[in-house]
Amino acid sequence: KRQTRGPAGSSVKFARATFRNEHALHCFDSVRQRSCCADEPNQAGGIFDAEMVKKIEEEAERDDELFAKFKCFCDKNAEKTSKSISDGKAKIAQLESDIPEADSQRTQTVTELQQHKDERAAANQAIEMATSQRNKENKAFSDEAADLKQNMGALDQAIPAIENGMTGLLQVPSASTVLKALGSVDIDESDKSSVKAFFQSGSSEGTPMSGEIVGILKTMKDEMVKRLDEITHNENEAVSNFNGLVAAKNKEIAASQGAIEEKTERAGDLAVKIATMKNDLDETKSTLETDEGYSAELDENCSKKAKEYDEIKKTRAEELVALADTIKVLNSDDALELFKKSLPASSLLQIQSTTQATRSRALALVRGAASRYNNPHLDLIALALSGKKIGFEKVTKLIEEMMESLKKEQTDDDAKREYCKTEIDETEDKQKALGHKIEGQDAHIAANEETIDTLKGEIADINADVKSLDKAVAEATEQRKAEHEEYVSTAAQNNAALELLEFAKNRLNKFYNPKQYKEPPQEELSDEERTYQAYSFVQITAHGRDEPPAAFGESSGKKSSSGGGVIGMINKIKDELKLEMNSDKLEEEDSQADYEKLMADSAAKRAADVSARTEKEAALSDASADLVDTKERRSETHTDSEETAQYMMNLHATCDWLVENYETRKTARAEEVEALEKAKAILAGADFSLVQRSVSISEFMGHRQ
């Protein structure tokens, strides 16, 4: 407003013109004589002193107060922005250092995670290979141990029988089994031949040969016992080594699994941390750029406003000096005498009074509007009406231009008000939508985190189940092996007992029931064995026993009646033994079937658990990746929300004053237009034909200079 006043000289001219018009109107309308007007210059000087100076001083105080607030705003925001810029630069430097370090840590963690997975796979493979080898070794041991136990059982039956006088394949229990066992023991070939010859041809009781055979058989048994002890020791040692290996590998697997879980979680945390830091870096850079732009704009605006304020203070000071000089001139005695001499002649008084009255009425309307609305254009029109050099047609043109300007300003306000309302509504809708989107993303993040925790717990449970299942399978396998070994041993002993009972029964049938007697199968002998058998037959024939006396021979034709009872008892024992053997066989088959079913179920259960663990680990990886992606999108949405909020603040800063003062400004413009229309109407009815030019105060001041 102050700048529109122009230089101090213009203000002085405006004051002089105002004084002249007001003074003329007052004097010409008065019924008093010219002496009345003699006191008017002093009265005008008082008006300048009391009103205009007071108004300027009030404006100065108001401007000082507003500038003080503005300067406080500049200082406060400059300090705040400077701190924000400093903190932003420090944060950017820290993030640019932390992000590569976190990337390096994540790369190292992923590499270590793969190493642990490879170690776990290698340990599982080692257990599988060791288990396969152990099963082969155990089968070989079980087969050999069963053969040894069967052979030892046969020897346990044959040795007492030979010692009790039985000879040959027909009398000695399990003789065929003993002959088969000859190939598996480490004894001299001559001893093997002696045993074969003994069982194939028989030997007399108490002869040296039967004692020799017993010694050979006992030696064979000792070798078998030694061999059984040896392979049993080796088997126990192999089992111990296998269990130790499996335990060690299980520890490695457990350690690798723990490391895998830890590294997986660590890699996921680092990925989230890196994404968060990158988003934070982008946001900080954006904020820093905004702060630096705002700081530059703030400095520019504050400096500009400070210069404008200094210019206003300078102009106001010059204006006060001009007003003081004007008051001094108008209050002087010379000015009073000049006013008396410069008044127009009495013949033109009425015409000049009418013109001046028209101008004064229009000026009063314009000044009234200018005092209410502080419009520089109204001041300019008032200045034009105050002078006499500008005709009414030019003033009327100024008024019309002013009216058009006011209408255009109102049209612009209407358009801007509508724009502001539309933009604010749309921006509010966008803020609400972004708020809902952020809420949805937060809920999705929470659900993902809950899913990740659940999956980790389920994976841990599956690992515990697999470990427990492996332990149960190992225990069941050991138990099955022990039961099978016991069954094989018992079966061998039962078979040997059956052979012995069958041999005894057949021997009794040979005497008591010749028709039921069964000749023992003839084995195909080698040339050496046939030679040895022929030689033994010759020796036995040559050294046969003498015939018993005739009296003894006569009684030998009578057979005892107790033979049938013994055979019946043997049959009963055989039936009971077969029943027991069948029961043991069924029990063994059931146990083996149960074991195989347990192994199949366990294998299926373990495969299902491993498959479920793989699926859950994949789901965990997907959930972790989705969590990182959602957090990134949430950060982008948050940035968009902040930018929208900033845009809304800018809208309010631009639009709030207009919207709040729209009706007031509209009413003020309407009143201004109304005042201008009235002034224009007043000027349109004025008569310019008889207006006499008067000497102006400005001309007077020019003569004084």
Order of alpha helices (4+ residues) and beta strands (2+ residues): alpha-alpha-alpha-alpha-alpha-alpha-alpha-alpha-alpha-alpha-alpha-alpha-alpha-alpha-alpha-alpha-alpha
